[in-house]
Amino acid sequence: MTGPEREKSNRLKVYRYVKDGIVSQDLRPGTMIHERDLAQTLGVSRTPVREALQTLQDDGWLTVIPRKGTVVRPLGRAEIEEVLQLRVIIGAAGIKFSVGRIGANAFAHLKSLIAGQEAAAAGLDYMKFIEADMQLHVAMVRLAGNRRLSLIAEELLDNFRRVGLEAVRGRQELSGPIAQHKAIVAALEAGDACAAENILIDHIECVRRALLGPGLRCSDP
């Protein structure tokens, strides 16, 4: 590996390490990020660390506080609203274009993801719960057969994970989202795109309510 290639690889390594820490909440909002500590932890020079932190700042994951330094940027209300709006838009498009295209094997896969989420809920494993949640929603988008729509969903996955994990962390009861997922899949099996979309909207509103307080509605199907 040449010098430039190594620097690029190290930069991506730092970027992914910090971003994964933020998404998983190992690095909570307000956590200080130190170049030297990261360089020592990951065994890289400070140049790729500095460049990766700048990119993370440009992408909205970090912020610089004057006279303090670089810290993990907290989720603001506007950002949460934007992410949830995108989940509705992308999810509804996936539902619209996938109805009538999904075969028995695909439905079996969706149900297996829900079963995995149920297992995670039983053990209150929030990270596995959200990972199964994200896999399910992305799978439903992929079934629409629109490659560009799938790429957009996958590009936003880390934002979706972070918001989703923030919504469920600490909850002792996770049956509501699972019931809604089952209802969405059942509506897709019945070929009822309208019902599936309405349940999706209700599902995302529950996430919004958990994070931001009362909204329009939030009920299990």
ChimeraX commands (.cxc) that place a marker at each C-alpha (Angstrom):
marker #1 position 0.00,0.00,0.00 radius 0.5
marker #1 position 1.41,3.38,-1.01 radius 0.5
marker #1 position 1.67,6.34,1.36 radius 0.5
marker #1 position -1.45,8.15,0.01 radius 0.5
marker #1 position -3.44,4.90,0.03 radius 0.5
marker #1 position -2.40,4.23,3.63 radius 0.5
marker #1 position -3.39,7.74,4.69 radius 0.5
marker #1 position -6.79,7.33,3.02 radius 0.5
marker #1 position -7.30,3.94,4.69 radius 0.5
marker #1 position -6.35,5.37,8.08 radius 0.5
marker #1 position -8.64,8.35,7.58 radius 0.5
marker #1 position -11.57,6.05,6.81 radius 0.5
marker #1 position -10.65,3.89,9.81 radius 0.5
marker #1 position -10.80,6.88,12.15 radius 0.5
marker #1 position -14.00,8.18,10.55 radius 0.5
marker #1 position -15.78,4.84,10.95 radius 0.5
marker #1 position -14.50,4.30,14.49 radius 0.5
marker #1 position -15.80,7.65,15.74 radius 0.5
marker #1 position -19.05,7.50,13.80 radius 0.5
marker #1 position -19.80,3.97,15.05 radius 0.5
marker #1 position -19.14,5.17,18.59 radius 0.5
marker #1 position -21.63,8.01,18.17 radius 0.5
marker #1 position -24.31,5.82,16.58 radius 0.5
marker #1 position -23.97,3.13,19.27 radius 0.5
marker #1 position -23.98,5.83,21.98 radius 0.5
marker #1 position -20.61,4.73,23.29 radius 0.5
marker #1 position -19.70,8.34,22.56 radius 0.5
marker #1 position -22.51,10.40,24.04 radius 0.5
marker #1 position -23.36,13.98,23.05 radius 0.5
marker #1 position -20.86,16.40,24.57 radius 0.5
marker #1 position -18.06,13.81,24.74 radius 0.5
marker #1 position -14.69,15.40,24.04 radius 0.5
marker #1 position -12.77,13.96,21.07 radius 0.5
marker #1 position -8.98,14.18,21.37 radius 0.5
marker #1 position -6.75,13.77,18.32 radius 0.5
marker #1 position -3.83,12.34,20.26 radius 0.5
marker #1 position -5.92,9.75,22.10 radius 0.5
marker #1 position -7.54,8.58,18.85 radius 0.5
marker #1 position -4.19,8.33,17.09 radius 0.5
marker #1 position -2.79,6.19,19.91 radius 0.5
marker #1 position -5.90,4.00,20.16 radius 0.5
marker #1 position -6.02,3.29,16.42 radius 0.5
marker #1 position -2.27,3.23,15.81 radius 0.5
marker #1 position -2.26,5.99,13.19 radius 0.5
marker #1 position -0.65,9.38,12.83 radius 0.5
marker #1 position -2.49,12.55,13.80 radius 0.5
marker #1 position -2.88,13.75,10.19 radius 0.5
marker #1 position -5.59,11.23,9.17 radius 0.5
marker #1 position -7.22,11.74,12.58 radius 0.5
marker #1 position -7.41,15.49,12.02 radius 0.5
marker #1 position -8.79,15.01,8.50 radius 0.5
marker #1 position -11.38,12.45,9.64 radius 0.5
marker #1 position -12.58,14.70,12.46 radius 0.5
marker #1 position -12.96,17.57,10.01 radius 0.5
marker #1 position -15.09,15.38,7.74 radius 0.5
marker #1 position -17.18,14.25,10.70 radius 0.5
marker #1 position -17.69,17.88,11.59 radius 0.5
marker #1 position -18.69,18.70,8.00 radius 0.5
marker #1 position -21.15,15.78,8.06 radius 0.5
marker #1 position -22.76,17.03,11.28 radius 0.5
marker #1 position -21.56,14.38,13.73 radius 0.5
marker #1 position -19.11,16.59,15.62 radius 0.5
marker #1 position -18.93,20.25,16.49 radius 0.5
marker #1 position -16.21,22.59,17.71 radius 0.5
marker #1 position -16.93,24.54,20.89 radius 0.5
marker #1 position -14.70,27.63,21.26 radius 0.5
marker #1 position -12.09,27.31,24.04 radius 0.5
marker #1 position -13.17,23.73,24.67 radius 0.5
marker #1 position -12.51,21.62,21.60 radius 0.5
marker #1 position -14.20,19.04,19.38 radius 0.5
marker #1 position -17.22,17.30,20.91 radius 0.5
marker #1 position -19.96,14.90,19.82 radius 0.5
marker #1 position -22.81,16.99,18.50 radius 0.5
marker #1 position -26.15,16.38,20.24 radius 0.5
marker #1 position -29.27,15.56,18.27 radius 0.5
marker #1 position -31.39,18.66,17.93 radius 0.5
marker #1 position -35.17,18.72,17.50 radius 0.5
marker #1 position -34.93,19.93,13.90 radius 0.5
marker #1 position -32.49,17.15,13.01 radius 0.5
marker #1 position -34.70,14.48,14.58 radius 0.5
marker #1 position -37.73,15.82,12.67 radius 0.5
marker #1 position -35.78,15.75,9.40 radius 0.5
marker #1 position -34.58,12.18,9.92 radius 0.5
marker #1 position -38.07,10.95,10.80 radius 0.5
marker #1 position -39.58,12.73,7.80 radius 0.5
marker #1 position -37.08,10.98,5.57 radius 0.5
marker #1 position -37.93,7.62,7.14 radius 0.5
marker #1 position -41.58,8.19,6.22 radius 0.5
marker #1 position -40.81,9.38,2.69 radius 0.5
marker #1 position -38.39,6.56,1.87 radius 0.5
marker #1 position -40.43,3.88,3.65 radius 0.5
marker #1 position -43.68,4.92,1.98 radius 0.5
marker #1 position -42.01,4.87,-1.44 radius 0.5
marker #1 position -40.66,1.40,-0.73 radius 0.5
marker #1 position -44.13,0.19,0.22 radius 0.5
marker #1 position -45.77,1.76,-2.81 radius 0.5
marker #1 position -43.38,0.21,-5.31 radius 0.5
marker #1 position -42.98,-3.18,-3.62 radius 0.5
marker #1 position -46.65,-4.17,-3.35 radius 0.5
marker #1 position -47.30,-7.06,-5.72 radius 0.5
marker #1 position -43.57,-7.69,-6.25 radius 0.5
marker #1 position -42.80,-9.60,-3.04 radius 0.5
marker #1 position -42.65,-13.39,-3.18 radius 0.5
marker #1 position -42.97,-16.01,-0.46 radius 0.5
marker #1 position -39.22,-16.20,0.18 radius 0.5
marker #1 position -39.01,-12.42,0.68 radius 0.5
marker #1 position -41.91,-12.46,3.12 radius 0.5
marker #1 position -40.22,-15.30,5.03 radius 0.5
marker #1 position -37.08,-13.15,5.24 radius 0.5
marker #1 position -39.01,-10.15,6.56 radius 0.5
marker #1 position -40.66,-12.32,9.21 radius 0.5
marker #1 position -37.29,-13.76,10.23 radius 0.5
marker #1 position -36.01,-10.22,10.81 radius 0.5
marker #1 position -39.01,-9.50,13.02 radius 0.5
marker #1 position -38.31,-12.73,14.94 radius 0.5
marker #1 position -34.74,-11.52,15.47 radius 0.5
marker #1 position -36.09,-8.24,16.78 radius 0.5
marker #1 position -38.37,-10.10,19.19 radius 0.5
marker #1 position -35.39,-12.04,20.53 radius 0.5
marker #1 position -33.44,-8.80,21.00 radius 0.5
marker #1 position -36.41,-7.22,22.78 radius 0.5
marker #1 position -36.70,-10.17,25.16 radius 0.5
marker #1 position -33.09,-9.60,26.23 radius 0.5
marker #1 position -33.41,-5.80,26.15 radius 0.5
marker #1 position -30.50,-5.72,23.70 radius 0.5
marker #1 position -31.22,-2.27,22.28 radius 0.5
marker #1 position -28.44,-2.27,19.70 radius 0.5
marker #1 position -29.52,-5.62,18.22 radius 0.5
marker #1 position -33.15,-4.47,18.38 radius 0.5
marker #1 position -32.41,-1.36,16.32 radius 0.5
marker #1 position -30.14,-3.25,13.93 radius 0.5
marker #1 position -32.98,-5.71,13.20 radius 0.5
marker #1 position -35.34,-2.73,12.84 radius 0.5
marker #1 position -33.05,-1.08,10.30 radius 0.5
marker #1 position -32.51,-4.32,8.37 radius 0.5
marker #1 position -36.27,-4.78,8.14 radius 0.5
marker #1 position -36.97,-1.28,6.85 radius 0.5
marker #1 position -34.11,-1.39,4.36 radius 0.5
marker #1 position -35.22,-4.84,3.17 radius 0.5
marker #1 position -38.70,-3.47,2.46 radius 0.5
marker #1 position -37.18,-0.60,0.48 radius 0.5
marker #1 position -34.94,-2.97,-1.50 radius 0.5
marker #1 position -37.97,-5.05,-2.44 radius 0.5
marker #1 position -39.27,-2.06,-4.38 radius 0.5
marker #1 position -36.58,-2.80,-6.97 radius 0.5
marker #1 position -35.41,0.81,-7.18 radius 0.5
marker #1 position -31.62,0.76,-6.84 radius 0.5
marker #1 position -31.26,4.49,-6.27 radius 0.5
marker #1 position -33.93,4.50,-3.57 radius 0.5
marker #1 position -32.10,1.66,-1.83 radius 0.5
marker #1 position -28.80,3.56,-2.02 radius 0.5
marker #1 position -30.41,6.63,-0.43 radius 0.5
marker #1 position -31.82,4.49,2.41 radius 0.5
marker #1 position -28.45,2.84,3.02 radius 0.5
marker #1 position -26.63,6.20,2.96 radius 0.5
marker #1 position -28.91,7.45,5.74 radius 0.5
marker #1 position -28.76,4.28,7.84 radius 0.5
marker #1 position -26.40,5.65,10.48 radius 0.5
marker #1 position -28.71,8.63,11.03 radius 0.5
marker #1 position -31.69,6.30,11.30 radius 0.5
marker #1 position -29.83,4.01,13.73 radius 0.5
marker #1 position -28.82,6.87,15.99 radius 0.5
marker #1 position -32.32,8.31,16.21 radius 0.5
marker #1 position -33.89,4.87,16.64 radius 0.5
marker #1 position -31.50,3.87,19.41 radius 0.5
marker #1 position -32.13,7.15,21.21 radius 0.5
marker #1 position -35.87,6.40,21.09 radius 0.5
marker #1 position -35.71,2.89,22.57 radius 0.5
marker #1 position -32.74,3.05,24.96 radius 0.5
marker #1 position -33.91,2.32,28.49 radius 0.5
marker #1 position -37.43,1.21,27.53 radius 0.5
marker #1 position -38.60,-1.99,29.24 radius 0.5
marker #1 position -41.48,-2.62,26.83 radius 0.5
marker #1 position -40.71,-2.96,23.10 radius 0.5
marker #1 position -43.75,-4.90,21.90 radius 0.5
marker #1 position -45.38,-1.89,20.21 radius 0.5
marker #1 position -42.86,-1.46,17.37 radius 0.5
marker #1 position -42.79,-5.22,16.78 radius 0.5
marker #1 position -46.59,-5.36,16.51 radius 0.5
marker #1 position -46.48,-2.52,14.00 radius 0.5
marker #1 position -43.81,-4.27,11.94 radius 0.5
marker #1 position -45.94,-7.43,11.84 radius 0.5
marker #1 position -48.94,-5.36,10.75 radius 0.5
marker #1 position -46.96,-3.68,7.97 radius 0.5
marker #1 position -45.81,-7.04,6.62 radius 0.5
marker #1 position -49.35,-8.45,6.89 radius 0.5
marker #1 position -50.70,-5.48,4.91 radius 0.5
marker #1 position -48.02,-6.01,2.25 radius 0.5
marker #1 position -48.98,-9.69,2.03 radius 0.5
marker #1 position -52.60,-8.60,1.52 radius 0.5
marker #1 position -51.49,-6.19,-1.20 radius 0.5
marker #1 position -52.86,-3.22,0.75 radius 0.5
marker #1 position -50.30,-0.45,0.22 radius 0.5
marker #1 position -52.53,2.18,1.83 radius 0.5
marker #1 position -52.86,0.24,5.09 radius 0.5
marker #1 position -49.13,-0.55,5.17 radius 0.5
marker #1 position -48.25,3.11,4.64 radius 0.5
marker #1 position -50.64,4.28,7.37 radius 0.5
marker #1 position -49.12,1.81,9.85 radius 0.5
marker #1 position -45.65,3.00,8.87 radius 0.5
marker #1 position -46.64,6.62,9.51 radius 0.5
marker #1 position -48.05,5.63,12.91 radius 0.5
marker #1 position -44.86,3.67,13.64 radius 0.5
marker #1 position -42.61,6.66,12.91 radius 0.5
marker #1 position -44.91,8.93,14.91 radius 0.5
marker #1 position -44.31,6.64,17.90 radius 0.5
marker #1 position -40.57,7.21,17.50 radius 0.5
marker #1 position -41.16,10.94,17.26 radius 0.5
marker #1 position -43.30,10.90,20.39 radius 0.5
marker #1 position -40.67,8.96,22.33 radius 0.5
marker #1 position -38.05,11.55,21.45 radius 0.5
marker #1 position -39.93,14.82,21.29 radius 0.5
marker #1 position -43.12,14.38,23.29 radius 0.5
marker #1 position -46.79,14.05,22.28 radius 0.5
marker #1 position -47.60,14.27,18.60 radius 0.5
marker #1 position -50.64,13.44,16.53 radius 0.5
marker #1 position -51.14,9.83,17.54 radius 0.5
marker #1 position -49.38,6.72,18.71 radius 0.5
marker #1 position -51.28,3.47,18.95 radius 0.5
marker #1 position -50.52,-0.19,18.33 radius 0.5
marker #1 position -52.36,-1.65,15.33 radius 0.5
marker link #1:1,2 radius 0.2
marker link #1:2,3 radius 0.2
marker link #1:3,4 radius 0.2
marker link #1:4,5 radius 0.2
marker link #1:5,6 radius 0.2
marker link #1:6,7 radius 0.2
marker link #1:7,8 radius 0.2
marker link #1:8,9 radius 0.2
marker link #1:9,10 radius 0.2
marker link #1:10,11 radius 0.2
marker link #1:11,12 radius 0.2
marker link #1:12,13 radius 0.2
marker link #1:13,14 radius 0.2
marker link #1:14,15 radius 0.2
marker link #1:15,16 radius 0.2
marker link #1:16,17 radius 0.2
marker link #1:17,18 radius 0.2
marker link #1:18,19 radius 0.2
marker link #1:19,20 radius 0.2
marker link #1:20,21 radius 0.2
marker link #1:21,22 radius 0.2
marker link #1:22,23 radius 0.2
marker link #1:23,24 radius 0.2
marker link #1:24,25 radius 0.2
marker link #1:25,26 radius 0.2
marker link #1:26,27 radius 0.2
marker link #1:27,28 radius 0.2
marker link #1:28,29 radius 0.2
marker link #1:29,30 radius 0.2
marker link #1:30,31 radius 0.2
marker link #1:31,32 radius 0.2
marker link #1:32,33 radius 0.2
marker link #1:33,34 radius 0.2
marker link #1:34,35 radius 0.2
marker link #1:35,36 radius 0.2
marker link #1:36,37 radius 0.2
marker link #1:37,38 radius 0.2
marker link #1:38,39 radius 0.2
marker link #1:39,40 radius 0.2
marker link #1:40,41 radius 0.2
marker link #1:41,42 radius 0.2
marker link #1:42,43 radius 0.2
marker link #1:43,44 radius 0.2
marker link #1:44,45 radius 0.2
marker link #1:45,46 radius 0.2
marker link #1:46,47 radius 0.2
marker link #1:47,48 radius 0.2
marker link #1:48,49 radius 0.2
marker link #1:49,50 radius 0.2
marker link #1:50,51 radius 0.2
marker link #1:51,52 radius 0.2
marker link #1:52,53 radius 0.2
marker link #1:53,54 radius 0.2
marker link #1:54,55 radius 0.2
marker link #1:55,56 radius 0.2
marker link #1:56,57 radius 0.2
marker link #1:57,58 radius 0.2
marker link #1:58,59 radius 0.2
marker link #1:59,60 radius 0.2
marker link #1:60,61 radius 0.2
marker link #1:61,62 radius 0.2
marker link #1:62,63 radius 0.2
marker link #1:63,64 radius 0.2
marker link #1:64,65 radius 0.2
marker link #1:65,66 radius 0.2
marker link #1:66,67 radius 0.2
marker link #1:67,68 radius 0.2
marker link #1:68,69 radius 0.2
marker link #1:69,70 radius 0.2
marker link #1:70,71 radius 0.2
marker link #1:71,72 radius 0.2
marker link #1:72,73 radius 0.2
marker link #1:73,74 radius 0.2
marker link #1:74,75 radius 0.2
marker link #1:75,76 radius 0.2
marker link #1:76,77 radius 0.2
marker link #1:77,78 radius 0.2
marker link #1:78,79 radius 0.2
marker link #1:79,80 radius 0.2
marker link #1:80,81 radius 0.2
marker link #1:81,82 radius 0.2
marker link #1:82,83 radius 0.2
marker link #1:83,84 radius 0.2
marker link #1:84,85 radius 0.2
marker link #1:85,86 radius 0.2
marker link #1:86,87 radius 0.2
marker link #1:87,88 radius 0.2
marker link #1:88,89 radius 0.2
marker link #1:89,90 radius 0.2
marker link #1:90,91 radius 0.2
marker link #1:91,92 radius 0.2
marker link #1:92,93 radius 0.2
marker link #1:93,94 radius 0.2
marker link #1:94,95 radius 0.2
marker link #1:95,96 radius 0.2
marker link #1:96,97 radius 0.2
marker link #1:97,98 radius 0.2
marker link #1:98,99 radius 0.2
marker link #1:99,100 radius 0.2
marker link #1:100,101 radius 0.2
marker link #1:101,102 radius 0.2
marker link #1:102,103 radius 0.2
marker link #1:103,104 radius 0.2
marker link #1:104,105 radius 0.2
marker link #1:105,106 radius 0.2
marker link #1:106,107 radius 0.2
marker link #1:107,108 radius 0.2
marker link #1:108,109 radius 0.2
marker link #1:109,110 radius 0.2
marker link #1:110,111 radius 0.2
marker link #1:111,112 radius 0.2
marker link #1:112,113 radius 0.2
marker link #1:113,114 radius 0.2
marker link #1:114,115 radius 0.2
marker link #1:115,116 radius 0.2
marker link #1:116,117 radius 0.2
marker link #1:117,118 radius 0.2
marker link #1:118,119 radius 0.2
marker link #1:119,120 radius 0.2
marker link #1:120,121 radius 0.2
marker link #1:121,122 radius 0.2
marker link #1:122,123 radius 0.2
marker link #1:123,124 radius 0.2
marker link #1:124,125 radius 0.2
marker link #1:125,126 radius 0.2
marker link #1:126,127 radius 0.2
marker link #1:127,128 radius 0.2
marker link #1:128,129 radius 0.2
marker link #1:129,130 radius 0.2
marker link #1:130,131 radius 0.2
marker link #1:131,132 radius 0.2
marker link #1:132,133 radius 0.2
marker link #1:133,134 radius 0.2
marker link #1:134,135 radius 0.2
marker link #1:135,136 radius 0.2
marker link #1:136,137 radius 0.2
marker link #1:137,138 radius 0.2
marker link #1:138,139 radius 0.2
marker link #1:139,140 radius 0.2
marker link #1:140,141 radius 0.2
marker link #1:141,142 radius 0.2
marker link #1:142,143 radius 0.2
marker link #1:143,144 radius 0.2
marker link #1:144,145 radius 0.2
marker link #1:145,146 radius 0.2
marker link #1:146,147 radius 0.2
marker link #1:147,148 radius 0.2
marker link #1:148,149 radius 0.2
marker link #1:149,150 radius 0.2
marker link #1:150,151 radius 0.2
marker link #1:151,152 radius 0.2
marker link #1:152,153 radius 0.2
marker link #1:153,154 radius 0.2
marker link #1:154,155 radius 0.2
marker link #1:155,156 radius 0.2
marker link #1:156,157 radius 0.2
marker link #1:157,158 radius 0.2
marker link #1:158,159 radius 0.2
marker link #1:159,160 radius 0.2
marker link #1:160,161 radius 0.2
marker link #1:161,162 radius 0.2
marker link #1:162,163 radius 0.2
marker link #1:163,164 radius 0.2
marker link #1:164,165 radius 0.2
marker link #1:165,166 radius 0.2
marker link #1:166,167 radius 0.2
marker link #1:167,168 radius 0.2
marker link #1:168,169 radius 0.2
marker link #1:169,170 radius 0.2
marker link #1:170,171 radius 0.2
marker link #1:171,172 radius 0.2
marker link #1:172,173 radius 0.2
marker link #1:173,174 radius 0.2
marker link #1:174,175 radius 0.2
marker link #1:175,176 radius 0.2
marker link #1:176,177 radius 0.2
marker link #1:177,178 radius 0.2
marker link #1:178,179 radius 0.2
marker link #1:179,180 radius 0.2
marker link #1:180,181 radius 0.2
marker link #1:181,182 radius 0.2
marker link #1:182,183 radius 0.2
marker link #1:183,184 radius 0.2
marker link #1:184,185 radius 0.2
marker link #1:185,186 radius 0.2
marker link #1:186,187 radius 0.2
marker link #1:187,188 radius 0.2
marker link #1:188,189 radius 0.2
marker link #1:189,190 radius 0.2
marker link #1:190,191 radius 0.2
marker link #1:191,192 radius 0.2
marker link #1:192,193 radius 0.2
marker link #1:193,194 radius 0.2
marker link #1:194,195 radius 0.2
marker link #1:195,196 radius 0.2
marker link #1:196,197 radius 0.2
marker link #1:197,198 radius 0.2
marker link #1:198,199 radius 0.2
marker link #1:199,200 radius 0.2
marker link #1:200,201 radius 0.2
marker link #1:201,202 radius 0.2
marker link #1:202,203 radius 0.2
marker link #1:203,204 radius 0.2
marker link #1:204,205 radius 0.2
marker link #1:205,206 radius 0.2
marker link #1:206,207 radius 0.2
marker link #1:207,208 radius 0.2
marker link #1:208,209 radius 0.2
marker link #1:209,210 radius 0.2
marker link #1:210,211 radius 0.2
marker link #1:211,212 radius 0.2
marker link #1:212,213 radius 0.2
marker link #1:213,214 radius 0.2
marker link #1:214,215 radius 0.2
marker link #1:215,216 radius 0.2
marker link #1:216,217 radius 0.2
marker link #1:217,218 radius 0.2
marker link #1:218,219 radius 0.2
marker link #1:219,220 radius 0.2
marker link #1:220,221 radius 0.2
view
